[in-house]
Amino acid sequence: MTGTTSIRANGVDLGIESFGGADDPLVLLAGGTTMLSWPDVLCERLAAGGRRVVRYDLRDSGASTTLDPEHPAYDLRDLAADAAALVAALGAGTAHLGGAGVGGMVAQVAALDHPELFSALTLVGTRPVAPGPVDEDLPDHDHAILSALFAHPMPNWTDRDAVAAFAAEGAETLGDDPEQARATAARIWDRTPSADPAVHQANQLGMVFSRLDCAPRWRERLGDLELPALVVHGRADPFFPLGNGEALAAEIPAARLLVLDDMGTALPQDAADEVATTMLAL
């Protein structure tokens, strides 16, 4: 079974894509920001390992409900409730929940708030606190690299080729594969259901998620998690430097840390076998 559609959960429509058998154990993958944060080859490898894989777009991204990406009327806890509602909407009792970037924050909160629904966690390139000021013991963004990134002129967001070229140029700055970034940006552009330049920009950059809070904090509750967890982090990640992943793995009791030497901010396609094999073992 494979296909892209949308599904109603927690009062919003969420874009989803499914891989594998409908009766297999569910692996639910939260985008960071769109579902394409999870490479096709990884989803296919998990499905070949006997899992039903469903990757989905967070609100205000991809094929999911988009209202006002510049002024979100929700927080991380609402996105966590979306993940919990998706498990029921998909007809599964429990799910292995994965999250990348901001999706990893969503996954942590969902597992803490709805422990009966999630059997395992995979957290990719994320940290244990919400967007905004970081805890003193966690490494903040590499501001020199981010300054260089945002020095690149913004593209015409209605021009597919210009957007893809912009993504490839940014990927070099972030330590990611430029050609993988180019192809992913083009696919995100194709999947954006609006011609509004602001919506295209939101889908490509995910700036809406930098405005999200989560009250109360969840970091202090991570020790309560009783499920197995995999923390995947890039050694070269300048956005959430490695210390963030190390802190996550240290604070979740049954967590394993997998550091990918050649990874920046995005999961590289050539790491799919290693990541999938480790996820299947949880």
QUIJOTA-V782690 format. One line per field, one symbol per residue. ss: DSSP state (2 for helix, 1 for strand, 0 for the rest). psi: psi as a letter, one per 30 degrees, with the letter a starting at -180 (. if undefined). Layout:
# QUIJOTA-V782690
ss->???
psi->???
This chain:
# QUIJOTA-V782690
ss->011111111001111111100000111111000022200222222222001111110000000000000000000222222222222220000011111102222222222220222111111100000000000000000022222222000000000222222222222222000222222222222220000022222222202222200000002222220001111111000000022222222220001111110000000022222222222200
psi->kllkalkkkhglkkklkkkakfglkkjkjklielfffjkeeeeeeeefghkjkjklkllglbglkjdiffikhlaeeeeeeeeeeeeeffgkelkjkkkkbffeeeeeeeeefifffkflkkjkhalglllakllffkklkjfeeeeeeffkkkljffjeeeeeeeeeeeeeefgljeeeeeeeeeeeeefkgkfkeeeeeeeefgfeffgkljkllfeffeffkglkkkjkkkfgjfeilefeeeeeeffjehkkkjkjegkcfkjkefgeeeeeeeeff.
